[in-house]
Amino acid sequence: MSFMDEKIAQFLNEAEQAMSPNSICDGPVKIGGRYFEFTEQAFYEDKLKVFLPKDFEEMPQQARSVKYPYEQRPEIIQSDASGSTNFTFNRIDHELQDEMVEELTSGMKMMIQKSNPSHVFYESGVEVVNGKPIGFFEFKSIVFDGSLFNIMFFLELEGQILMGTFCCRYEEYADWRDIAYQVIRTVTVIQEEKEDQA
């Protein structure tokens, strides 16, 4: 391929990227070499809603045991077919109020830094999403067959901690990072009226 052919191919690729939607709520988005469609999904008796890739599925039990060998594995693990890219959600039986989210997030980050000094930490903070503060931090972890890019995030659900995670192979993080944050920004907690709880 000549220099001019390469330039034209690059221009056409950039034009395709510019024309295709880059919001997960507006239609299929290109991630790496393929398109993913996102749909709103509900969990925890419809109290939590979030947009996730349509073709991600609940990870089979056997694969869960391998990927999460410890007993307290996440309740919800939505994964691609390879099992390498996934979103998880897990309720933790500890009280949490919105105003404690920032303290919880920084405490969890410090705890993980101490127990895993090899992890490389990047951005962290708290964002208000659909009226709920969500604390987050991201880091690179080393695993036996390479490195992973991880985002952990925390929010209040029914007075308790809800912990979410995203992870993918580190070499794919440039494709997935913005998309993962878009997913987090679609998180909606459905608050029941007090009268409905009778």
PLY file of the C-alpha trace (Angstrom):
ply
format ascii 1.0
element vertex 198
property float x
property float y
property float z
element edge 197
property int vertex1
property int vertex2
end_header
0.00 0.00 0.00
1.44 3.34 -1.05
1.76 6.36 1.27
-1.24 8.02 -0.46
-3.34 4.86 -0.12
-2.50 4.73 3.59
-3.48 8.40 4.00
-6.80 7.82 2.22
-7.52 4.70 4.30
-6.73 6.64 7.48
-9.00 9.51 6.38
-11.87 7.11 5.57
-11.44 5.37 8.93
-11.52 8.71 10.78
-14.58 9.80 8.78
-16.37 6.54 9.67
-15.54 7.06 13.35
-16.82 10.65 13.22
-20.10 9.63 11.56
-20.90 6.65 13.78
-22.48 7.38 17.16
-20.10 7.42 20.10
-22.81 7.50 22.76
-23.99 4.11 24.01
-27.54 5.52 24.28
-27.70 6.62 20.62
-27.13 3.34 18.82
-24.37 0.80 18.17
-20.88 2.08 19.02
-17.60 0.83 17.60
-15.30 -0.64 20.24
-12.06 -1.97 18.84
-12.91 -3.74 15.61
-16.65 -4.30 16.09
-19.93 -2.63 16.96
-21.77 -3.11 20.24
-25.40 -2.26 20.93
-26.28 -1.20 24.49
-29.66 -1.70 26.14
-31.00 -0.65 29.53
-31.06 -3.59 31.93
-32.59 -3.84 35.41
-31.22 -5.63 38.48
-32.10 -6.01 42.16
-35.88 -6.18 41.65
-35.69 -3.30 39.12
-34.16 -0.93 41.71
-30.95 -0.53 39.65
-30.98 0.28 35.94
-27.92 0.56 33.72
-27.04 0.37 30.01
-24.90 -2.69 29.20
-23.80 -4.36 25.96
-26.75 -6.33 24.57
-24.66 -9.41 23.81
-22.97 -9.59 27.22
-24.41 -12.46 29.24
-24.41 -13.64 32.83
-21.10 -15.47 33.30
-21.60 -19.26 33.67
-20.99 -20.72 37.15
-17.88 -22.67 36.15
-16.22 -19.60 34.58
-17.11 -17.53 37.68
-15.25 -19.98 39.92
-12.11 -19.64 37.78
-12.19 -15.83 37.29
-13.29 -15.11 40.89
-11.82 -17.99 42.93
-12.68 -16.43 46.31
-16.01 -17.20 48.00
-17.47 -13.69 47.90
-17.65 -13.33 44.14
-19.93 -10.66 42.64
-23.68 -11.41 42.48
-23.98 -10.08 38.91
-21.26 -10.69 36.30
-22.15 -9.57 32.78
-19.44 -10.73 30.40
-18.45 -10.94 26.74
-18.15 -14.40 25.17
-14.42 -14.68 26.01
-14.95 -13.77 29.68
-12.17 -11.17 29.47
-14.35 -8.02 29.47
-17.02 -7.68 32.12
-19.15 -5.49 34.33
-20.04 -6.70 37.82
-22.33 -5.57 40.62
-22.31 -6.70 44.22
-24.30 -5.58 47.27
-22.23 -5.42 50.44
-24.03 -5.76 53.75
-22.76 -2.50 55.21
-24.69 0.69 55.75
-24.00 3.54 53.35
-25.46 6.99 52.84
-24.80 9.26 49.88
-22.61 11.61 51.91
-20.29 8.70 52.88
-19.53 7.63 49.27
-16.37 9.75 48.92
-14.89 8.47 52.19
-15.71 4.85 51.29
-14.13 5.22 47.83
-10.85 6.69 49.11
-10.73 4.07 51.90
-11.20 1.21 49.43
-8.54 2.67 47.12
-6.05 2.92 50.01
-6.83 -0.64 51.11
-6.24 -2.02 47.59
-3.03 0.05 47.22
-1.67 -1.40 50.48
-2.58 -5.00 49.70
-1.40 -4.82 46.06
1.64 -2.49 45.78
2.20 -3.58 42.14
-1.12 -2.02 41.00
-0.79 1.25 39.07
-3.55 3.73 39.94
-4.89 6.40 37.61
-7.95 8.64 37.94
-10.31 8.69 40.91
-13.13 10.89 42.14
-16.85 11.23 42.78
-19.46 12.11 40.15
-23.15 12.78 40.66
-25.06 10.54 38.25
-28.84 10.83 38.01
-28.91 12.44 41.45
-26.63 9.82 43.11
-22.97 10.32 44.03
-20.82 7.53 42.58
-17.23 7.20 43.75
-14.71 5.57 41.41
-11.06 4.78 40.84
-9.20 3.02 38.05
-6.05 0.93 38.09
-3.90 -1.52 36.18
-3.39 -4.93 37.77
-0.96 -7.70 36.84
-2.42 -11.19 36.35
-0.74 -14.48 35.45
-1.29 -14.01 31.69
-0.83 -10.23 31.34
-2.39 -7.04 32.70
-5.96 -5.85 33.30
-7.54 -2.39 33.29
-10.04 -2.03 36.14
-12.55 0.54 37.30
-14.20 0.11 40.70
-17.20 2.25 41.63
-19.42 2.61 44.68
-22.87 3.98 45.44
-25.74 3.64 47.88
-28.57 1.19 47.10
-31.34 0.73 49.68
-29.09 2.05 52.45
-26.25 -0.37 51.63
-23.04 -0.37 49.60
-23.33 -1.31 45.95
-19.94 -2.01 44.43
-19.52 -2.16 40.66
-16.50 -3.06 38.61
-15.41 -2.99 34.99
-12.42 -4.90 33.71
-10.82 -5.69 30.37
-7.39 -6.69 29.07
-5.02 -3.76 29.47
-4.21 -3.72 25.75
-7.92 -3.02 25.07
-8.33 -0.27 27.66
-8.07 2.58 25.10
-11.10 1.12 23.29
-13.15 0.47 26.42
-12.27 3.17 28.97
-14.63 5.92 27.72
-17.39 3.34 27.11
-17.07 1.98 30.67
-17.48 5.49 32.10
-20.51 6.02 29.84
-22.00 2.84 31.35
-21.40 4.16 34.87
-23.08 7.44 33.91
-26.26 5.55 32.94
-26.64 4.04 36.43
-30.07 4.90 37.82
-31.30 3.96 41.29
-35.08 3.76 41.49
-36.14 5.23 44.84
-39.37 3.84 46.23
-41.77 6.13 48.00
-42.08 5.36 51.72
-45.78 4.49 51.30
-44.89 1.80 48.76
-42.70 -0.04 51.24
-45.60 -1.15 53.42
0 1
1 2
2 3
3 4
4 5
5 6
6 7
7 8
8 9
9 10
10 11
11 12
12 13
13 14
14 15
15 16
16 17
17 18
18 19
19 20
20 21
21 22
22 23
23 24
24 25
25 26
26 27
27 28
28 29
29 30
30 31
31 32
32 33
33 34
34 35
35 36
36 37
37 38
38 39
39 40
40 41
41 42
42 43
43 44
44 45
45 46
46 47
47 48
48 49
49 50
50 51
51 52
52 53
53 54
54 55
55 56
56 57
57 58
58 59
59 60
60 61
61 62
62 63
63 64
64 65
65 66
66 67
67 68
68 69
69 70
70 71
71 72
72 73
73 74
74 75
75 76
76 77
77 78
78 79
79 80
80 81
81 82
82 83
83 84
84 85
85 86
86 87
87 88
88 89
89 90
90 91
91 92
92 93
93 94
94 95
95 96
96 97
97 98
98 99
99 100
100 101
101 102
102 103
103 104
104 105
105 106
106 107
107 108
108 109
109 110
110 111
111 112
112 113
113 114
114 115
115 116
116 117
117 118
118 119
119 120
120 121
121 122
122 123
123 124
124 125
125 126
126 127
127 128
128 129
129 130
130 131
131 132
132 133
133 134
134 135
135 136
136 137
137 138
138 139
139 140
140 141
141 142
142 143
143 144
144 145
145 146
146 147
147 148
148 149
149 150
150 151
151 152
152 153
153 154
154 155
155 156
156 157
157 158
158 159
159 160
160 161
161 162
162 163
163 164
164 165
165 166
166 167
167 168
168 169
169 170
170 171
171 172
172 173
173 174
174 175
175 176
176 177
177 178
178 179
179 180
180 181
181 182
182 183
183 184
184 185
185 186
186 187
187 188
188 189
189 190
190 191
191 192
192 193
193 194
194 195
195 196
196 197
